[in-house]
Amino acid sequence: MNTFLFFGLLIIASIHANFLCSGESEVHCIESEQQALLKFKQHLNDPLNQLASWAGDEDCCQWVGVACHDVTSHVRELHLSTLRSFPPPPYDYSGDVDIYDAEVEAYERSKFGGPIPVDLQNMTFLTHLDLSSNYFNSSIPYWLSIFIHLQSLNLGSNKLQGSISNAVGNLTSIISIDLSYNELGGKLRRSLGFEHKIPSKFWLTPAHYGEGFVLIDQTIKSTKDGG
């Protein structure tokens, strides 16, 4: 084989291999999901601009709190708990009280707030959704029922109001739900309409009791009873 032809083929093969490794094989955010997240951010109260990395010209799979599937590129996890990004300050009994109070105030200011933006309803491939330890103050969204892949839902420690929607019971793949420490009212129904799959853990705190409950095998037990 001609020497020049041989080296030419090697160069072409090298370029092709590099293209496959650094181009098509990389996980990039799906455009429709990226736009949904940008709209979610737009309607979100973010006092400290924690979602500054969420920019239109950046890959959303690299954004804070976002995790994508490494093959399909769909956004599979959304972790926006304040406890993860901005943990509360530990109390130091020997420290300056004023400094501690200032740190607590800064922690409270860091929380996301407002109604849970409806734009999330387009993120139908989510398996994990964590919006806990914030100031979300809407009711539990009815559109949660369309999240057929959702396995873990954590809306605990917010300001959610109203009754527990049947949408929660219609989550067909759910394993764990946390609605504790909100301002939810109404009667606690034993099955909550779980027709497809009983979650292994279901945490909630009725405002008038102030205690945790866990739902296991369709039986609601108080945590005071060791449930």
C-alpha positions as CSV (number, residue, x, y, z in Angstrom):
1,M,0.0,0.0,0.0
2,N,1.2,3.5,-0.8
3,T,2.8,5.1,2.3
4,F,1.0,8.4,1.9
5,L,-2.3,6.6,1.4
6,F,-1.7,4.5,4.5
7,F,-1.0,7.6,6.7
8,G,-4.0,9.4,5.1
9,L,-6.3,6.6,6.2
10,L,-4.9,6.7,9.7
11,I,-5.6,10.4,10.0
12,I,-9.2,10.0,8.7
13,A,-9.8,7.1,11.2
14,S,-8.4,9.2,14.0
15,I,-10.6,12.1,13.2
16,H,-13.7,9.9,13.0
17,A,-12.9,8.2,16.3
18,N,-12.4,11.6,18.1
19,F,-15.7,12.8,16.7
20,L,-17.5,9.8,18.1
21,C,-15.9,10.1,21.5
22,S,-16.1,13.8,22.0
23,G,-19.3,14.6,20.1
24,E,-22.1,12.1,19.6
25,S,-21.3,10.0,22.7
26,E,-21.5,12.9,25.1
27,V,-24.7,13.5,27.1
28,H,-26.4,16.7,26.2
29,C,-29.6,18.1,27.6
30,I,-32.8,17.7,25.5
31,E,-33.9,21.1,24.3
32,S,-37.5,20.8,25.3
33,E,-36.5,19.9,28.9
34,Q,-34.0,22.6,29.1
35,Q,-36.6,25.2,28.1
36,A,-39.0,23.7,30.7
37,L,-36.3,24.2,33.4
38,L,-35.6,27.7,32.3
39,K,-39.3,28.6,32.6
40,F,-39.4,26.9,36.0
41,K,-36.5,29.1,37.1
42,Q,-38.2,32.2,35.7
43,H,-41.3,31.6,37.9
44,L,-39.3,30.6,41.0
45,N,-38.4,32.8,43.9
46,D,-34.6,32.4,44.2
47,P,-33.4,35.2,46.6
48,L,-29.7,34.3,46.5
49,N,-29.7,33.3,42.8
50,Q,-28.6,29.8,43.6
51,L,-29.6,28.7,40.0
52,A,-27.2,31.1,38.4
53,S,-25.7,28.2,36.4
54,W,-29.1,27.7,34.8
55,A,-28.4,29.7,31.6
56,G,-29.8,29.2,28.1
57,D,-26.4,28.8,26.5
58,E,-25.3,26.0,28.9
59,D,-26.0,22.3,28.9
60,C,-28.7,21.7,31.5
61,C,-27.2,18.3,32.4
62,Q,-24.4,20.4,34.0
63,W,-26.6,22.6,36.0
64,V,-26.8,22.7,39.8
65,G,-29.3,20.1,41.1
66,V,-29.9,18.5,37.7
67,A,-29.0,14.9,36.8
68,C,-29.5,13.4,33.4
69,H,-29.7,9.8,32.2
70,D,-26.3,8.9,30.7
71,V,-27.8,7.3,27.6
72,T,-31.1,8.9,26.8
73,S,-30.1,12.4,28.1
74,H,-33.5,12.9,29.7
75,V,-33.4,14.8,33.0
76,R,-34.0,12.1,35.6
77,E,-33.3,13.8,38.9
78,L,-34.0,17.3,40.3
79,H,-32.5,18.1,43.7
80,L,-33.3,21.6,44.9
81,S,-33.4,21.0,48.6
82,T,-31.9,23.9,50.6
83,L,-30.4,21.4,53.0
84,R,-28.2,20.1,50.1
85,S,-27.0,23.4,48.8
86,F,-27.1,25.7,51.8
87,P,-27.2,23.6,55.1
88,P,-28.4,25.3,58.3
89,P,-25.6,26.5,60.6
90,P,-24.9,24.3,63.6
91,Y,-25.5,25.9,67.0
92,D,-22.4,26.7,69.0
93,Y,-23.2,27.2,72.6
94,S,-19.8,28.9,73.2
95,G,-20.1,31.1,70.1
96,D,-21.5,34.6,69.5
97,V,-25.3,34.5,69.5
98,D,-25.5,37.5,67.1
99,I,-23.3,35.7,64.6
100,Y,-25.4,32.6,64.8
101,D,-28.7,34.6,64.4
102,A,-27.2,36.2,61.3
103,E,-26.2,32.8,59.9
104,V,-29.7,31.4,60.5
105,E,-31.2,34.5,58.8
106,A,-29.0,33.9,55.8
107,Y,-30.0,30.3,55.7
108,E,-33.7,31.2,55.7
109,R,-33.2,33.8,53.0
110,S,-31.5,31.1,50.8
111,K,-34.7,29.1,50.4
112,F,-36.7,28.9,47.2
113,G,-40.2,30.1,47.5
114,G,-43.6,30.8,45.9
115,P,-46.0,28.3,44.3
116,I,-44.4,25.2,42.7
117,P,-44.1,26.3,39.1
118,V,-46.3,24.4,36.7
119,D,-43.5,24.3,34.2
120,L,-42.2,21.1,35.9
121,Q,-45.1,19.2,34.5
122,N,-43.1,18.8,31.3
123,M,-40.4,16.9,33.0
124,T,-42.1,13.6,32.7
125,F,-39.0,11.4,32.8
126,L,-38.1,12.4,36.3
127,T,-37.4,9.6,38.8
128,H,-36.4,11.8,41.7
129,L,-37.9,15.1,42.7
130,D,-36.6,16.9,45.8
131,L,-37.9,20.3,46.6
132,S,-37.7,19.9,50.4
133,S,-36.7,22.5,53.0
134,N,-37.9,25.5,51.1
135,Y,-40.9,28.0,51.2
136,F,-43.1,26.6,48.5
137,N,-46.6,27.6,49.5
138,S,-49.0,26.2,46.9
139,S,-51.1,23.1,47.1
140,I,-49.7,19.7,46.0
141,P,-49.8,20.0,42.2
142,Y,-52.5,17.9,40.5
143,W,-50.2,17.3,37.5
144,L,-47.8,15.1,39.6
145,S,-49.9,12.1,38.5
146,I,-48.4,12.3,35.0
147,F,-44.9,11.5,36.4
148,I,-45.2,7.8,35.7
149,H,-41.4,7.2,36.2
150,L,-41.2,9.0,39.6
151,Q,-39.8,6.8,42.4
152,S,-38.9,9.4,45.0
153,L,-40.9,12.6,45.9
154,N,-39.7,14.9,48.7
155,L,-41.8,18.0,49.3
156,G,-41.1,18.0,53.1
157,S,-40.5,21.1,55.2
158,N,-42.3,23.7,53.0
159,K,-45.5,25.7,53.4
160,L,-47.7,23.5,51.2
161,Q,-51.4,23.9,51.9
162,G,-54.7,22.2,51.2
163,S,-55.5,18.5,51.2
164,I,-53.4,15.6,49.9
165,S,-54.2,15.3,46.2
166,N,-55.2,12.0,44.6
167,A,-52.4,12.8,42.2
168,V,-50.0,11.5,44.9
169,G,-51.9,8.2,45.0
170,N,-51.7,7.9,41.2
171,L,-47.9,7.8,41.0
172,T,-47.5,4.4,39.5
173,S,-43.7,3.9,40.2
174,I,-43.4,5.6,43.5
175,I,-41.3,4.1,46.3
176,S,-40.8,7.0,48.8
177,I,-42.9,10.1,49.5
178,D,-42.2,12.8,52.0
179,L,-44.8,15.5,52.7
180,S,-43.8,16.1,56.3
181,Y,-43.8,19.5,58.0
182,N,-46.1,21.4,55.8
183,E,-49.5,23.0,56.4
184,L,-51.6,20.3,54.8
185,G,-55.1,19.8,56.2
186,G,-58.1,17.5,55.8
187,K,-58.6,13.9,56.8
188,L,-55.8,11.4,56.3
189,R,-57.2,8.6,54.1
190,R,-55.7,5.2,54.8
191,S,-54.9,4.2,51.2
192,L,-54.8,7.6,49.5
193,G,-55.8,5.9,46.3
194,F,-52.6,3.9,45.7
195,E,-54.0,1.6,43.1
196,H,-50.8,0.5,41.4
197,K,-48.0,0.4,44.0
198,I,-47.8,1.0,47.7
199,P,-44.8,3.2,48.6
200,S,-42.5,1.7,51.1
201,K,-42.3,5.0,53.0
202,F,-44.8,7.8,53.2
203,W,-44.0,10.6,55.6
204,L,-46.3,13.4,56.5
205,T,-47.1,15.7,59.4
206,P,-50.7,16.8,59.9
207,A,-50.6,20.4,61.1
208,H,-53.0,19.6,64.0
209,Y,-50.9,16.7,65.3
210,G,-47.3,17.8,64.7
211,E,-46.0,14.3,64.6
212,G,-44.6,12.1,61.8
213,F,-46.4,9.2,60.2
214,V,-45.1,6.5,58.0
215,L,-47.3,4.4,55.6
216,I,-46.1,0.9,55.2
217,D,-48.1,-1.9,53.6
218,Q,-51.2,0.3,53.7
219,T,-51.0,0.8,57.4
220,I,-50.4,4.3,58.8
221,K,-48.5,4.3,62.0
222,S,-47.3,7.1,64.3
223,T,-43.6,7.5,64.7
224,K,-44.2,7.7,68.4
225,D,-45.3,4.0,68.2
226,G,-42.0,3.1,66.6
227,G,-43.6,2.8,63.1
